[in-house]
């Protein structure tokens, strides 16, 4: 009994230590922020609007295009599937700065696709569409991989039963697959949102203008100093956190208090 009682607190102590390590930088931010002179630098408001609006648009595209792909990957076994997995992992593991260079080489004014799109009036360099493109490429693989795992957790037998009862594949998807995968899909959406909103490297290369929050943080640090970073950083957390929290609570059927 004594030996068991002695061992029980060890996992709890390790957990507390891990949580403390995670919280330390944010605790430091609270103390480092000069609250008596809290104020935004010039252009911070515009950066907040840019990040919020374009991140919502990028997330919408990611959900619209990534969800069918994730479901298809979860429900079909075809030859060469490992190539698709390799492509997703390649996009996931590519450093953000390198991804920005790849996007610029393809969609920039001298790129194969960029020159054609520019003739059609779509400029994918230092523009709103370029900003959304960088966020899309950066966050899409995270969403697809997480959403695929969510759909794979749904028993296929339930979908088959719905089909035998006369439901169309589309109705089976809406009535069976989506509700049962909601926890994983909520996590995938939250992950994609935070990833898109916080993207810096790719956005820096292809869409330095219009400046969003990540790039503006870097500009403030270079031009003003560390004190100009903290206010915008607090706003970033306030923008980034609500959606993951709301999705997590809604997926579990809880009410916000």
C-alpha positions in Angstrom: 0.0 0.0 0.0 2.8 2.4 0.9 4.7 1.7 -2.3 1.6 2.1 -4.4 0.6 5.3 -2.7 4.1 6.6 -3.3 4.0 5.9 -7.1 0.6 7.3 -7.8 1.6 11.0 -7.6 4.4 10.6 -10.2 2.2 10.8 -13.3 0.3 13.8 -11.8 3.6 15.6 -11.0 4.9 14.9 -14.5 1.7 16.2 -16.0 1.8 19.4 -13.9 5.4 20.0 -14.9 4.5 19.6 -18.6 1.6 22.0 -18.2 3.8 24.5 -16.4 6.4 24.3 -19.2 3.7 25.0 -21.8 2.3 27.9 -19.8 5.6 29.6 -19.0 6.0 31.6 -22.2 2.4 33.0 -21.9 2.9 33.8 -18.2 6.1 35.6 -19.3 4.1 37.5 -21.9 1.6 38.7 -19.3 4.5 40.1 -17.2 6.4 41.5 -20.1 3.5 43.5 -21.5 3.6 47.1 -20.5 0.0 47.5 -19.5 0.2 51.1 -18.5 1.3 52.1 -22.0 -0.6 49.4 -23.9 -1.3 50.6 -27.4 -1.1 49.6 -31.0 1.5 50.6 -33.6 0.5 52.2 -36.9 -1.1 49.7 -39.2 -2.0 47.1 -36.6 -5.7 47.6 -37.1 -5.4 47.0 -40.8 -3.3 43.9 -40.2 -6.0 42.5 -37.8 -8.8 43.0 -40.4 -6.6 41.5 -43.2 -5.8 38.3 -41.2 -9.4 37.8 -39.9 -11.1 38.3 -43.3 -8.6 36.3 -45.4 -8.3 33.5 -42.9 -12.0 33.0 -42.9 -12.0 32.8 -46.7 -9.0 30.4 -46.7 -10.7 28.2 -44.1 -13.9 28.1 -46.2 -11.9 26.9 -49.2 -10.0 24.4 -47.1 -13.3 22.9 -45.7 -15.0 22.9 -49.1 -12.2 21.2 -51.0 -10.5 19.2 -48.2 -13.6 17.5 -46.8 -14.5 15.5 -49.9 -10.8 14.5 -50.3 -10.5 13.4 -46.7 -13.7 11.3 -47.0 -12.6 9.7 -50.3 -9.2 8.8 -48.8 -10.9 7.3 -45.8 -13.3 5.2 -47.8 -11.4 4.1 -50.9 -8.4 1.9 -51.4 -6.9 2.4 -54.8 -3.5 1.7 -56.3 -1.0 4.4 -55.8 -2.6 5.6 -52.5 0.8 5.8 -51.0 1.6 8.5 -53.5 -1.3 10.6 -52.2 -0.1 10.0 -48.7 3.4 11.0 -49.7 2.1 14.2 -51.3 0.1 15.1 -48.2 3.2 14.5 -46.0 5.4 16.4 -48.4 3.1 19.4 -48.2 2.9 19.0 -44.4 6.6 18.7 -43.9 7.8 21.4 -46.3 9.1 24.4 -44.2 6.8 27.4 -44.6 9.5 29.6 -46.1 10.3 26.9 -48.7 6.6 26.6 -49.4 6.5 30.3 -50.1 9.3 30.0 -52.5 7.6 27.1 -54.3 4.4 29.1 -54.6 6.3 32.1 -55.9 8.1 30.0 -58.5 4.8 28.6 -59.8 2.3 31.4 -59.2 4.5 34.4 -59.3 4.6 36.8 -62.3 7.3 34.7 -64.0 5.9 31.4 -63.0 4.2 29.0 -65.4 0.8 29.4 -63.8 1.2 32.9 -62.5 1.8 34.5 -65.9 -1.3 32.9 -67.4 -3.4 33.9 -64.4 -2.1 37.4 -64.5 -3.2 37.7 -68.1 -6.7 36.7 -66.8 -6.5 39.5 -64.2 -5.7 37.3 -61.2 -2.5 38.5 -59.5 -1.0 36.0 -57.0 1.8 38.2 -55.7 1.3 40.9 -53.0 -2.5 40.7 -53.2 -5.5 39.4 -51.3 -5.7 36.2 -53.4 -2.0 35.6 -52.9 -2.5 35.9 -49.1 -5.4 33.4 -49.2 -3.3 31.0 -51.5 -0.4 31.0 -49.0 -2.8 30.2 -46.1 -4.6 27.5 -48.1 -1.4 25.6 -49.1 -0.1 25.9 -45.5 -3.2 24.6 -43.7 -4.8 22.2 -46.2 -2.7 19.2 -45.4 -3.3 19.6 -41.7 -7.0 19.6 -42.3 -7.1 16.7 -44.7 -5.0 14.4 -42.5 -7.0 15.2 -39.4 -10.4 15.0 -41.2 -9.4 11.7 -42.8 -8.7 10.2 -39.4 -12.1 11.5 -38.3 -13.9 9.7 -41.1 -11.9 6.5 -40.7 -13.2 6.3 -37.1 -16.8 6.0 -38.4 -17.8 2.3 -38.8 -18.3 1.6 -42.5 -21.1 -0.8 -41.5 -23.3 2.1 -40.5 -23.0 3.7 -43.8 -23.7 0.4 -45.6 -26.8 0.0 -43.5 -28.0 3.5 -44.4 -27.5 2.6 -48.1 -29.5 -0.6 -47.8 -32.3 1.3 -46.2 -32.7 3.5 -49.3 -30.6 6.5 -48.4 -28.5 8.0 -51.1 -24.7 8.2 -50.7 -25.0 12.0 -50.2 -27.8 11.6 -47.6 -25.8 8.8 -45.9 -22.8 11.2 -45.8 -24.9 14.0 -44.2 -26.9 11.9 -41.8 -24.3 9.3 -40.7 -20.7 10.2 -41.6 -20.6 13.8 -40.7 -22.4 13.5 -37.3 -20.3 10.6 -36.2 -17.1 12.3 -37.3 -17.9 15.6 -35.8 -15.4 15.5 -33.0 -12.5 14.8 -35.3 -13.8 17.3 -37.9 -14.1 20.0 -35.3 -10.5 19.4 -34.3 -9.5 19.5 -38.0 -11.2 22.8 -38.6 -9.7 24.3 -35.4 -6.2 23.1 -36.5 -6.6 24.5 -40.0 -7.9 27.8 -38.6 -5.0 28.3 -36.2 -2.5 27.1 -38.9 -3.8 29.5 -41.5 -4.1 32.5 -39.2 -0.6 32.1 -37.9 1.1 31.4 -41.2 4.2 33.6 -41.6 6.9 32.1 -44.0 4.7 31.4 -47.1 2.8 34.7 -46.6 6.0 36.6 -46.2 7.2 35.4 -49.6 4.1 35.7 -51.8 2.0 38.3 -49.9 4.2 40.7 -47.9 1.4 43.1 -48.8 -1.3 43.2 -47.6 0.3 42.7 -44.2 -1.5 40.3 -41.9 -0.8 39.8 -38.2 2.2 37.5 -38.4 4.1 39.7 -40.9 3.1 42.8 -39.0 4.5 41.3 -35.8 7.8 40.9 -37.6 7.7 44.4 -39.1 6.9 45.9 -35.6 9.8 44.0 -34.1 12.2 45.3 -36.8 11.0 48.9 -36.9 9.9 49.7 -33.4 11.1 47.0 -31.0 9.7 44.2 -28.8 7.3 46.5 -26.9 5.3 47.0 -30.2 4.9 43.3 -30.6 2.9 42.5 -27.4 -0.4 44.3 -28.1 -0.8 42.8 -31.5 0.2 39.4 -30.1 -2.6 39.6 -27.5 -5.1 40.3 -30.3 -3.8 37.4 -32.3 -4.5 35.0 -29.3 -8.0 36.6 -28.9 -8.8 36.0 -32.6 -7.2 32.5 -32.8 -8.6 30.9 -29.7 -12.4 31.4 -29.8 -13.1 29.2 -32.8 -11.2 26.1 -31.5 -12.9 26.5 -28.1 -16.4 26.9 -29.6 -16.0 24.1 -32.0 -14.7 21.8 -29.3 -17.6 22.5 -27.0 -20.2 22.4 -29.7 -18.9 19.0 -31.0 -19.3 17.6 -27.5 -22.8 18.9 -27.2 -21.9 21.3 -24.3 -23.3 24.7 -23.8 -21.2 27.8 -23.4 -21.7 29.2 -19.9 
